[in-house]
Amino acid sequence: MPPLLKGFVQAVDWLSTTLGKLAAWSVLLAALISAGNAFIRYGLDLSSNAWLEIQWYLFAATVMLAAPMVLKLNEHVRVDLVYGKLKRNGPVYVDLFGLLFFLLPVMGLLTWLTWPFFLNMFNTGEMSGNVGGLIRWPAALLMPVGFGLMFLQGVAEIVKRIFYLRGTYQMDTHYEKPLQ
């Protein structure tokens, strides 16, 4: 693999891994906030919509920031009609087809569509309609960022598979069919 492409793949993989770890921490933080919110609400009879909304924001961060790492680890959801039966390089070709004709176009489109949505929220300073609610643009920003990161990870996965097929890149192509 040429050094420039290798550097790109390594940078995208590092970014996906780093943000995936951040997403894992956001799950813990959301759980702690949820428990704290329940205690304060039912134990002290106090409440704030901001605490409920921050949990939603953290859930959005979990999903949008962890998805590229899931793709990198090859643990994403598949419609397994024939994939598990394919031998040798068959699964790699199926992956390439799916990445090129489904993932990249959809992630590119969603990034393009959600960017103006975020900008509108940011420019208008849109707030939650709930009393004591939060500003909305941080959650909206997670959409184009998450879709864009999935697009980049998809490009990195394509590069890996092309060079794997050329015999110049090693990757684990083992697929374990999920238990039904």
C-alpha positions, 0 to 999 in steps of 0.5 A: 500500500502506498505510504499516502494511502496507508497514512490515510487509513491509519489516521481514519482508523485512529480517529474512529477508535478514539471517538469510539472510546469517547462514545463508550464513555458517553454511555457510562455518563448517560447512565450516571446522569439517568440514575442521578436524575431519577434520585433527584426527581423521586428522592428530592422532588426536583427536576430539570428538562436539561438533565433529560435532554443531555441523556438524549444528546449523549445517546446521539453521541454514542450512536454517531461517534461509535458507528465508524468504529463498529465498521472498522471492527467489521462488527456491523449489521449484515443481511446474511443471506449468502455472506456466511457461505462465501469462501476465500475472497467472496466476502471481500467482494461483497463488502466492496460492493456494499461499501461502494454502492450503499454505504458511501452514497447514503453517508455522503447524502446524509452528510450533505442533507444534515449540514444545512440542518445543523447550520440553521440550528446553530445560526438561529440559536434554536432552543428546546421547546421544553422549559429549562431545555438545552440548545439544540445545535450540539445534537444536530452537529452530531449528525453531519459529523457522524455521517461524515466519519462513517463516509471516511471510514467507508473509504478507508475500508475500501482501500484496505480491501482493494490492497488486501485483494492485491496481496499487499495488505493483511486483514482478518476476513474471518466472519462468524455468523451471529447466533439466531 
